[in-house]
Amino acid sequence: MRSSYNKEDVTILLKDITGLVEPLPAEIREQKIQSGTHYCEMLPLEYKPGEKYFSLYREALKNFSEVTAEAAAVVSEKIIKKINGEVVLVSLARAGTPIGIIIKRYLNKKYPSLQVFHYTISIIRGRGIDKNAMKYILDRHSPESICFVDGWTGKGAILNTLKSELSCFEGVSDSLAVLADPANITDLYGTRSDFLIPSSCLNSTVSGLMSRTFLRSDIIGEDDFHGAVYYENLEPEDMSVEFIDTVFSKIDFSKNYSEYSDEQKNVTGMEEVRKIQKDFGISDINLIKPGIGETTRVLLRRIPWKILVNDKSDTRYLAHILRLAAEKNVEVIEYPMTCYRACGLIKNLADT
């Protein structure tokens, strides 16, 4: 399908469903999701980024582009150690796509003799991976060359989906490469620090103007790739390539990123989320969104109930979260966490 990415950066294995699905505002989507409609059967209404979104993104890009670049370089070196021969990066749309592009550019520059391919495919919590897209890739590449890429780990739901889905694809590793692994669940990570990856602040305008992926049988046939919409009307606001260029420019190729490592934490993110679920009496674990990126998205896109933070005085990482929470009149509670600096709790609409 169409995107605003450079064609040499990524091959997008999605069906273009532009004009076939009417996007819905957040309030209606939230009601439908909590009433049992799967999120992949709807698309969010995407607006021109407002001043709040735009200033938050610019602030994050200024403050965290360097650590994002370092994490991308570190995880790239870990991928090289894991895979011999050609590397086939398979980004999970859509948050994984810009990360996969940065990794591909890094590998191309650092190891010019290495063949690196990059695809983007859909994986949906509760519905699985796009098997037609996987077949397309495996018709062209060996299973041992594949490495999946995403932006960060939250609770670990997507990694769990990946692990369960890949049992039918012999030889394909279920390892997941991410920039940030605060959930402490993968060996292919740039850092285990919970920090704000700038691209998490925006929607399609930093994701190649592509929507979230879509799967509904009246539009996606048995032989189709999962679908997505291209937002042509947002082309004047598109910052997708600028984000990639900015982060990539911060990589210092004189450094030996293969020596970087973080210590293993003594708990996983899911263990921490289960404790939050118990302490706050939350029946649906999907209403708990741990990590700075996910918390930011809750404040920008969902209907927040409470925000948990490790330390309100941690303004380097939490200033934007505290500001957004104040603007939306959302309660912020200090709550001790090992894996995460922040966690967003979504309002259960059945309680309102």
NUZAFI-721282 format. One record per residue (C-alpha): residue in three letters; x, z, y. Coordinates in nm, 4 decimals, always signed. Layout:
BEGIN
+-----+----------+----------+----------+
: res :        u :        w :        v :
+-----+----------+----------+----------+
: ALA :        X :        Z :        Y :
...
+-----+----------+----------+----------+
END
This chain:
BEGIN
+-----+----------+----------+----------+
: res :        u :        w :        v :
+-----+----------+----------+----------+
: MET :  +0.0000 :  +0.0000 :  +0.0000 :
: ARG :  +0.0955 :  -0.0148 :  +0.3654 :
: SER :  +0.2974 :  +0.2559 :  +0.5371 :
: SER :  +0.5130 :  +0.2883 :  +0.8463 :
: TYR :  +0.8263 :  +0.3573 :  +0.6392 :
: ASN :  +1.1029 :  +0.1019 :  +0.6067 :
: LYS :  +1.0499 :  -0.1019 :  +0.2895 :
: GLU :  +1.4056 :  -0.0374 :  +0.1696 :
: ASP :  +1.3436 :  +0.3385 :  +0.1861 :
: VAL :  +1.0538 :  +0.3669 :  -0.0609 :
: THR :  +0.8199 :  +0.1756 :  -0.2913 :
: ILE :  +0.4710 :  +0.3229 :  -0.2578 :
: LEU :  +0.2672 :  +0.3177 :  -0.5777 :
: LEU :  -0.0749 :  +0.3879 :  -0.4269 :
: LYS :  -0.3933 :  +0.1841 :  -0.3922 :
: ASP :  -0.4872 :  +0.1076 :  -0.0316 :
: ILE :  -0.8442 :  +0.2342 :  +0.0131 :
: THR :  -0.8518 :  +0.2006 :  +0.3917 :
: GLY :  -1.2114 :  +0.1660 :  +0.5104 :
: LEU :  -1.3634 :  +0.2680 :  +0.1770 :
: VAL :  -1.3895 :  +0.6456 :  +0.2346 :
: GLU :  -1.5335 :  +0.8300 :  +0.5329 :
: PRO :  -1.2987 :  +1.1175 :  +0.6320 :
: LEU :  -1.4567 :  +1.4597 :  +0.6877 :
: PRO :  -1.3771 :  +1.7361 :  +0.9404 :
: ALA :  -1.2121 :  +2.0579 :  +0.8194 :
: GLU :  -1.5270 :  +2.2735 :  +0.8309 :
: ILE :  -1.7269 :  +2.0379 :  +0.6085 :
: ARG :  -1.4364 :  +1.9834 :  +0.3670 :
: GLU :  -1.3826 :  +2.3599 :  +0.3380 :
: GLN :  -1.7504 :  +2.4138 :  +0.2522 :
: LYS :  -1.7436 :  +2.1375 :  -0.0078 :
: ILE :  -1.4159 :  +2.2565 :  -0.1645 :
: GLN :  -1.5452 :  +2.6125 :  -0.1948 :
: SER :  -1.8726 :  +2.4795 :  -0.3383 :
: GLY :  -1.6885 :  +2.3031 :  -0.6197 :
: THR :  -1.6023 :  +1.9550 :  -0.4896 :
: HIS :  -1.2419 :  +1.8720 :  -0.5755 :
: TYR :  -1.0237 :  +1.8200 :  -0.2692 :
: CYS :  -0.8998 :  +1.4835 :  -0.4041 :
: GLU :  -1.2538 :  +1.3389 :  -0.3842 :
: MET :  -1.2540 :  +1.3677 :  -0.0038 :
: LEU :  -1.0205 :  +1.2799 :  +0.2800 :
: PRO :  -0.9591 :  +1.4914 :  +0.5903 :
: LEU :  -1.0439 :  +1.3545 :  +0.9316 :
: GLU :  -0.7105 :  +1.2945 :  +1.1039 :
: TYR :  -0.6906 :  +1.2967 :  +1.4816 :
: LYS :  -0.4266 :  +1.2001 :  +1.7309 :
: PRO :  -0.1952 :  +1.5045 :  +1.7274 :
: GLY :  -0.2995 :  +1.7452 :  +2.0013 :
: GLU :  -0.0562 :  +1.9150 :  +2.2332 :
: LYS :  -0.0478 :  +2.2244 :  +2.0105 :
: TYR :  +0.0516 :  +2.0236 :  +1.7036 :
: PHE :  +0.2972 :  +1.8094 :  +1.8950 :
: SER :  +0.4762 :  +2.0974 :  +2.0691 :
: LEU :  +0.4941 :  +2.2904 :  +1.7422 :
: TYR :  +0.6477 :  +1.9919 :  +1.5668 :
: ARG :  +0.9023 :  +1.9346 :  +1.8443 :
: GLU :  +0.9950 :  +2.3018 :  +1.8408 :
: ALA :  +1.0388 :  +2.2985 :  +1.4626 :
: LEU :  +1.2442 :  +1.9782 :  +1.4732 :
: LYS :  +1.4736 :  +2.1324 :  +1.7339 :
: ASN :  +1.5136 :  +2.4638 :  +1.5532 :
: PHE :  +1.5160 :  +2.3555 :  +1.1874 :
: SER :  +1.6382 :  +1.9944 :  +1.1614 :
: GLU :  +1.9906 :  +2.1165 :  +1.0844 :
: VAL :  +1.8870 :  +2.3522 :  +0.8037 :
: THR :  +1.6544 :  +2.0800 :  +0.6711 :
: ALA :  +1.9461 :  +1.8363 :  +0.6652 :
: GLU :  +2.1711 :  +2.0869 :  +0.4888 :
: ALA :  +1.9056 :  +2.1580 :  +0.2269 :
: ALA :  +1.8606 :  +1.7847 :  +0.1660 :
: ALA :  +2.2357 :  +1.7375 :  +0.1158 :
: VAL :  +2.2612 :  +2.0383 :  -0.1176 :
: VAL :  +1.9740 :  +1.9291 :  -0.3415 :
: SER :  +2.1098 :  +1.5719 :  -0.3436 :
: GLU :  +2.4366 :  +1.6998 :  -0.4917 :
: LYS :  +2.2438 :  +1.8931 :  -0.7575 :
: ILE :  +2.0543 :  +1.5774 :  -0.8529 :
: ILE :  +2.3848 :  +1.3887 :  -0.8942 :
: LYS :  +2.5149 :  +1.6592 :  -1.1293 :
: LYS :  +2.1981 :  +1.6383 :  -1.3402 :
: ILE :  +2.1629 :  +1.2602 :  -1.3764 :
: ASN :  +2.4260 :  +1.0202 :  -1.5093 :
: GLY :  +2.3954 :  +0.6549 :  -1.4085 :
: GLU :  +2.1232 :  +0.5172 :  -1.1843 :
: VAL :  +1.8988 :  +0.7656 :  -1.0038 :
: VAL :  +1.5253 :  +0.7064 :  -0.9778 :
: LEU :  +1.3707 :  +0.9389 :  -0.7225 :
: VAL :  +0.9958 :  +0.9834 :  -0.7671 :
: SER :  +0.8495 :  +1.1577 :  -0.4647 :
: LEU :  +0.5165 :  +1.3355 :  -0.4901 :
: ALA :  +0.2923 :  +1.1994 :  -0.2170 :
: ARG :  +0.2762 :  +1.2760 :  +0.0519 :
: ALA :  +0.4964 :  +1.5730 :  +0.1478 :
: GLY :  +0.7690 :  +1.4647 :  -0.0904 :
: THR :  +0.8020 :  +1.1141 :  +0.0509 :
: PRO :  +1.0109 :  +1.1782 :  +0.3645 :
: ILE :  +1.2301 :  +1.4174 :  +0.1649 :
: GLY :  +1.2882 :  +1.1524 :  -0.1014 :
: ILE :  +1.3853 :  +0.9032 :  +0.1687 :
: ILE :  +1.6431 :  +1.1417 :  +0.3168 :
: ILE :  +1.7871 :  +1.2107 :  -0.0305 :
: LYS :  +1.8042 :  +0.8372 :  -0.1046 :
: ARG :  +1.9853 :  +0.7711 :  +0.2230 :
: TYR :  +2.2281 :  +1.0547 :  +0.1507 :
: LEU :  +2.3096 :  +0.9263 :  -0.1980 :
: ASN :  +2.3473 :  +0.5686 :  -0.0738 :
: LYS :  +2.5968 :  +0.6755 :  +0.1911 :
: LYS :  +2.7889 :  +0.9356 :  -0.0109 :
: TYR :  +2.7965 :  +0.7371 :  -0.3371 :
: PRO :  +2.7764 :  +0.3672 :  -0.2364 :
: SER :  +2.8409 :  +0.2408 :  -0.5906 :
: LEU :  +2.5429 :  +0.4361 :  -0.7275 :
: GLN :  +2.2120 :  +0.2582 :  -0.7822 :
: VAL :  +1.9321 :  +0.4651 :  -0.6267 :
: PHE :  +1.5632 :  +0.3740 :  -0.6473 :
: HIS :  +1.2807 :  +0.5588 :  -0.4762 :
: TYR :  +0.9084 :  +0.5553 :  -0.5517 :
: THR :  +0.6175 :  +0.7598 :  -0.4241 :
: ILE :  +0.3311 :  +0.8462 :  -0.6582 :
: SER :  +0.0334 :  +1.0794 :  -0.6580 :
: ILE :  -0.0031 :  +1.4084 :  -0.8401 :
: ILE :  -0.3150 :  +1.6182 :  -0.7912 :
: ARG :  -0.3599 :  +1.9830 :  -0.8806 :
: GLY :  -0.6318 :  +2.0043 :  -1.1449 :
: ARG :  -0.6387 :  +1.6280 :  -1.2018 :
: GLY :  -0.2820 :  +1.5453 :  -1.2991 :
: ILE :  -0.0201 :  +1.2807 :  -1.2329 :
: ASP :  -0.0929 :  +0.9116 :  -1.1760 :
: LYS :  -0.0255 :  +0.7778 :  -1.5249 :
: ASN :  -0.0506 :  +0.4132 :  -1.4154 :
: ALA :  +0.2239 :  +0.4750 :  -1.1601 :
: MET :  +0.4372 :  +0.6466 :  -1.4244 :
: LYS :  +0.3912 :  +0.3503 :  -1.6583 :
: TYR :  +0.4968 :  +0.1145 :  -1.3782 :
: ILE :  +0.8198 :  +0.3106 :  -1.3258 :
: LEU :  +0.8981 :  +0.3509 :  -1.6956 :
: ASP :  +0.8531 :  -0.0229 :  -1.7496 :
: ARG :  +1.1492 :  -0.0674 :  -1.5129 :
: HIS :  +1.3742 :  +0.2361 :  -1.5585 :
: SER :  +1.4960 :  +0.4720 :  -1.8285 :
: PRO :  +1.3148 :  +0.8074 :  -1.8506 :
: GLU :  +1.6458 :  +0.9967 :  -1.8219 :
: SER :  +1.7075 :  +0.8500 :  -1.4743 :
: ILE :  +1.3912 :  +0.9968 :  -1.3180 :
: CYS :  +1.3945 :  +1.2938 :  -1.0810 :
: PHE :  +1.0775 :  +1.4170 :  -0.9116 :
: VAL :  +1.0938 :  +1.5223 :  -0.5463 :
: ASP :  +0.8707 :  +1.7375 :  -0.3269 :
: GLY :  +0.9118 :  +1.9196 :  +0.0024 :
: TRP :  +0.8938 :  +2.2837 :  -0.1044 :
: THR :  +0.7440 :  +2.5205 :  -0.3593 :
: GLY :  +0.4404 :  +2.7312 :  -0.2697 :
: LYS :  +0.2862 :  +2.9149 :  -0.5638 :
: GLY :  +0.4214 :  +2.6610 :  -0.8116 :
: ALA :  +0.0899 :  +2.4912 :  -0.8945 :
: ILE :  +0.2267 :  +2.1390 :  -0.8571 :
: LEU :  +0.5306 :  +2.2149 :  -1.0751 :
: ASN :  +0.3002 :  +2.3587 :  -1.3402 :
: THR :  +0.0885 :  +2.0420 :  -1.3233 :
: LEU :  +0.4026 :  +1.8309 :  -1.3543 :
: LYS :  +0.5221 :  +2.0237 :  -1.6601 :
: SER :  +0.1879 :  +1.9930 :  -1.8391 :
: GLU :  +0.1488 :  +1.6216 :  -1.7583 :
: LEU :  +0.4933 :  +1.5020 :  -1.8638 :
: SER :  +0.4598 :  +1.6029 :  -2.2277 :
: CYS :  +0.3222 :  +1.2538 :  -2.2963 :
: PHE :  +0.6201 :  +1.0784 :  -2.1309 :
: GLU :  +0.9083 :  +1.1177 :  -2.3751 :
: GLY :  +1.2488 :  +1.1740 :  -2.2200 :
: VAL :  +1.1232 :  +1.2373 :  -1.8668 :
: SER :  +1.2485 :  +1.5674 :  -1.7237 :
: ASP :  +0.9928 :  +1.7934 :  -1.5584 :
: SER :  +1.2531 :  +1.9250 :  -1.3149 :
: LEU :  +1.1408 :  +1.9186 :  -0.9524 :
: ALA :  +1.3840 :  +1.8756 :  -0.6617 :
: VAL :  +1.2760 :  +2.0425 :  -0.3377 :
: LEU :  +1.4313 :  +2.1321 :  -0.0055 :
: ALA :  +1.3077 :  +2.4905 :  -0.0164 :
: ASP :  +1.2243 :  +2.6948 :  -0.3256 :
: PRO :  +1.0953 :  +3.0297 :  -0.1980 :
: ALA :  +0.8850 :  +3.0584 :  -0.5152 :
: ASN :  +1.2090 :  +3.0867 :  -0.7168 :
: ILE :  +1.0945 :  +2.8445 :  -0.9876 :
: THR :  +1.3284 :  +2.5424 :  -0.9886 :
: ASP :  +1.7030 :  +2.4893 :  -1.0227 :
: LEU :  +1.6979 :  +2.1758 :  -0.8067 :
: TYR :  +1.6663 :  +2.3220 :  -0.4577 :
: GLY :  +1.8412 :  +2.3008 :  -0.1243 :
: THR :  +1.7752 :  +2.6637 :  -0.0345 :
: ARG :  +1.5540 :  +2.9479 :  -0.1518 :
: SER :  +1.5030 :  +3.0557 :  +0.2080 :
: ASP :  +1.1434 :  +3.0325 :  +0.3326 :
: PHE :  +1.1804 :  +2.8216 :  +0.6473 :
: LEU :  +0.9666 :  +2.5768 :  +0.8420 :
: ILE :  +1.0291 :  +2.2181 :  +0.7328 :
: PRO :  +0.9286 :  +2.0297 :  +1.0498 :
: SER :  +0.7241 :  +1.7656 :  +0.8691 :
: SER :  +0.4819 :  +2.0355 :  +0.7465 :
: CYS :  +0.3467 :  +2.0709 :  +1.1027 :
: LEU :  +0.1867 :  +1.7262 :  +1.1146 :
: ASN :  -0.0273 :  +1.5093 :  +0.8913 :
: SER :  -0.0009 :  +1.1328 :  +0.8532 :
: THR :  +0.1962 :  +1.0832 :  +1.1750 :
: VAL :  +0.5050 :  +1.2201 :  +1.0009 :
: SER :  +0.4056 :  +1.0876 :  +0.6567 :
: GLY :  +0.4201 :  +0.7107 :  +0.7004 :
: LEU :  +0.0636 :  +0.7097 :  +0.8423 :
: MET :  -0.0677 :  +0.7676 :  +0.4906 :
: SER :  -0.3505 :  +1.0036 :  +0.4019 :
: ARG :  -0.3500 :  +1.2619 :  +0.1272 :
: THR :  -0.3990 :  +1.0972 :  -0.2101 :
: PHE :  -0.7496 :  +1.0294 :  -0.3358 :
: LEU :  -0.9069 :  +1.0080 :  -0.6808 :
: ARG :  -1.2747 :  +0.9335 :  -0.7376 :
: SER :  -1.4075 :  +0.7078 :  -1.0111 :
: ASP :  -1.6345 :  +0.4996 :  -0.7880 :
: ILE :  -1.3310 :  +0.3761 :  -0.5919 :
: ILE :  -1.0303 :  +0.4270 :  -0.8220 :
: GLY :  -1.0612 :  +0.2294 :  -1.1451 :
: GLU :  -0.8951 :  +0.3084 :  -1.4781 :
: ASP :  -0.6109 :  +0.0633 :  -1.4136 :
: ASP :  -0.5627 :  +0.1517 :  -1.0443 :
: PHE :  -0.3035 :  +0.3717 :  -0.8850 :
: HIS :  -0.4445 :  +0.6772 :  -0.7097 :
: GLY :  -0.5574 :  +0.5874 :  -0.3586 :
: ALA :  -0.4691 :  +0.6608 :  +0.0022 :
: VAL :  -0.5712 :  +0.5435 :  +0.3482 :
: TYR :  -0.3438 :  +0.3887 :  +0.6109 :
: TYR :  -0.4213 :  +0.5178 :  +0.9630 :
: GLU :  -0.3516 :  +0.2130 :  +1.1741 :
: ASN :  -0.5162 :  +0.3742 :  +1.4785 :
: LEU :  -0.2397 :  +0.6388 :  +1.4870 :
: GLU :  +0.0506 :  +0.3923 :  +1.5060 :
: PRO :  +0.1281 :  +0.4818 :  +1.8734 :
: GLU :  +0.1736 :  +0.8479 :  +1.7691 :
: ASP :  +0.3774 :  +0.7812 :  +1.4549 :
: MET :  +0.6973 :  +0.9855 :  +1.4207 :
: SER :  +0.7684 :  +0.9260 :  +1.0508 :
: VAL :  +1.0923 :  +0.7302 :  +1.0823 :
: GLU :  +1.2067 :  +0.9378 :  +1.3800 :
: PHE :  +1.1795 :  +1.2544 :  +1.1681 :
: ILE :  +1.3898 :  +1.1017 :  +0.8898 :
: ASP :  +1.6487 :  +0.9632 :  +1.1332 :
: THR :  +1.6755 :  +1.2953 :  +1.3176 :
: VAL :  +1.7269 :  +1.5043 :  +1.0031 :
: PHE :  +1.9649 :  +1.2533 :  +0.8455 :
: SER :  +2.1782 :  +1.2496 :  +1.1620 :
: LYS :  +2.2399 :  +1.6239 :  +1.1192 :
: ILE :  +2.4095 :  +1.5865 :  +0.7793 :
: ASP :  +2.7831 :  +1.6511 :  +0.8014 :
: PHE :  +2.9424 :  +1.4270 :  +0.5382 :
: SER :  +3.2756 :  +1.6065 :  +0.5769 :
: LYS :  +3.1262 :  +1.9167 :  +0.4110 :
: ASN :  +3.1253 :  +1.9833 :  +0.0383 :
: TYR :  +2.7567 :  +2.0541 :  -0.0149 :
: SER :  +2.8011 :  +2.0776 :  -0.3913 :
: GLU :  +2.9419 :  +2.4298 :  -0.3489 :
: TYR :  +2.6310 :  +2.5695 :  -0.1766 :
: SER :  +2.4076 :  +2.8055 :  -0.3768 :
: ASP :  +2.1541 :  +3.0865 :  -0.3298 :
: GLU :  +2.1142 :  +3.3962 :  -0.5413 :
: GLN :  +1.8302 :  +3.4173 :  -0.7919 :
: LYS :  +1.5492 :  +3.6468 :  -0.6762 :
: ASN :  +1.4146 :  +3.9155 :  -0.9057 :
: VAL :  +1.0517 :  +3.7943 :  -0.8849 :
: THR :  +0.8772 :  +3.4577 :  -0.8806 :
: GLY :  +0.6382 :  +3.3441 :  -0.6135 :
: MET :  +0.3442 :  +3.3526 :  -0.8531 :
: GLU :  +0.4118 :  +3.7167 :  -0.9367 :
: GLU :  +0.4057 :  +3.7924 :  -0.5655 :
: VAL :  +0.0854 :  +3.5907 :  -0.5150 :
: ARG :  -0.0862 :  +3.7776 :  -0.8002 :
: LYS :  -0.0021 :  +4.1050 :  -0.6257 :
: ILE :  -0.1458 :  +3.9738 :  -0.2981 :
: GLN :  -0.4575 :  +3.8614 :  -0.4835 :
: LYS :  -0.5045 :  +4.2108 :  -0.6259 :
: ASP :  -0.4222 :  +4.4005 :  -0.3070 :
: PHE :  -0.6653 :  +4.1976 :  -0.0943 :
: GLY :  -0.9391 :  +4.1523 :  -0.3555 :
: ILE :  -0.9267 :  +3.7719 :  -0.3554 :
: SER :  -1.1169 :  +3.6113 :  -0.6432 :
: ASP :  -0.9854 :  +3.2550 :  -0.6007 :
: ILE :  -0.6065 :  +3.2279 :  -0.6075 :
: ASN :  -0.6299 :  +2.8889 :  -0.4345 :
: LEU :  -0.7271 :  +3.0736 :  -0.1151 :
: ILE :  -0.3737 :  +3.2210 :  -0.1045 :
: LYS :  -0.1157 :  +2.9898 :  +0.0574 :
: PRO :  +0.2319 :  +3.1461 :  +0.0513 :
: GLY :  +0.5342 :  +3.0349 :  +0.2510 :
: ILE :  +0.5924 :  +2.9450 :  +0.6134 :
: GLY :  +0.4952 :  +2.5800 :  +0.5682 :
: GLU :  +0.1718 :  +2.6577 :  +0.3857 :
: THR :  +0.0843 :  +2.9367 :  +0.6312 :
: THR :  +0.1343 :  +2.6966 :  +0.9204 :
: ARG :  -0.0973 :  +2.4453 :  +0.7521 :
: VAL :  -0.3636 :  +2.7119 :  +0.6976 :
: LEU :  -0.3602 :  +2.7880 :  +1.0712 :
: LEU :  -0.3651 :  +2.4226 :  +1.1715 :
: ARG :  -0.5984 :  +2.2677 :  +0.9117 :
: ARG :  -0.8006 :  +2.5270 :  +0.7210 :
: ILE :  -1.0261 :  +2.8218 :  +0.8087 :
: PRO :  -0.7883 :  +3.1232 :  +0.8072 :
: TRP :  -0.8928 :  +3.4806 :  +0.7231 :
: LYS :  -0.5705 :  +3.6822 :  +0.7542 :
: ILE :  -0.2004 :  +3.6099 :  +0.7901 :
: LEU :  +0.0582 :  +3.8215 :  +0.6080 :
: VAL :  +0.4149 :  +3.8438 :  +0.7405 :
: ASN :  +0.7199 :  +4.0335 :  +0.6283 :
: ASP :  +0.8269 :  +4.1321 :  +0.9756 :
: LYS :  +0.6477 :  +4.0567 :  +1.3045 :
: SER :  +0.9751 :  +4.0871 :  +1.4932 :
: ASP :  +1.1250 :  +3.7906 :  +1.3024 :
: THR :  +1.0663 :  +3.5504 :  +1.5905 :
: ARG :  +1.3172 :  +3.2868 :  +1.4709 :
: TYR :  +1.0942 :  +3.2002 :  +1.1760 :
: LEU :  +0.7552 :  +3.3417 :  +1.2728 :
: ALA :  +0.7081 :  +3.2783 :  +1.6476 :
: HIS :  +0.4865 :  +2.9735 :  +1.5943 :
: ILE :  +0.2770 :  +3.1495 :  +1.3282 :
: LEU :  +0.2173 :  +3.4508 :  +1.5516 :
: ARG :  +0.1252 :  +3.2203 :  +1.8418 :
: LEU :  -0.1205 :  +3.0143 :  +1.6373 :
: ALA :  -0.2775 :  +3.3276 :  +1.4882 :
: ALA :  -0.3250 :  +3.4764 :  +1.8367 :
: GLU :  -0.4848 :  +3.1548 :  +1.9616 :
: LYS :  -0.7293 :  +3.1537 :  +1.6680 :
: ASN :  -0.7862 :  +3.5305 :  +1.6826 :
: VAL :  -0.6657 :  +3.5713 :  +1.3228 :
: GLU :  -0.5430 :  +3.9132 :  +1.2105 :
: VAL :  -0.1705 :  +3.9353 :  +1.1308 :
: ILE :  -0.0675 :  +4.2083 :  +0.8861 :
: GLU :  +0.2840 :  +4.3197 :  +0.7988 :
: TYR :  +0.3082 :  +4.3080 :  +0.4194 :
: PRO :  +0.6318 :  +4.3342 :  +0.2172 :
: MET :  +0.7246 :  +4.0140 :  +0.0327 :
: THR :  +1.0443 :  +3.9200 :  -0.1515 :
: CYS :  +0.9980 :  +3.5434 :  -0.1822 :
: TYR :  +0.8145 :  +3.4588 :  +0.1368 :
: ARG :  +0.8315 :  +3.5329 :  +0.5067 :
: ALA :  +0.4624 :  +3.4591 :  +0.5545 :
: CYS :  +0.1429 :  +3.3943 :  +0.3601 :
: GLY :  -0.1874 :  +3.2499 :  +0.4792 :
: LEU :  -0.5174 :  +3.3722 :  +0.3377 :
: ILE :  -0.8108 :  +3.1302 :  +0.3680 :
: LYS :  -1.1558 :  +3.2622 :  +0.4554 :
: ASN :  -1.3966 :  +3.2704 :  +0.1611 :
: LEU :  -1.7010 :  +3.1034 :  +0.3155 :
: ALA :  -1.9261 :  +3.2751 :  +0.0608 :
: ASP :  -1.8464 :  +3.6009 :  +0.2401 :
: THR :  -1.9583 :  +3.4736 :  +0.5827 :
+-----+----------+----------+----------+
END
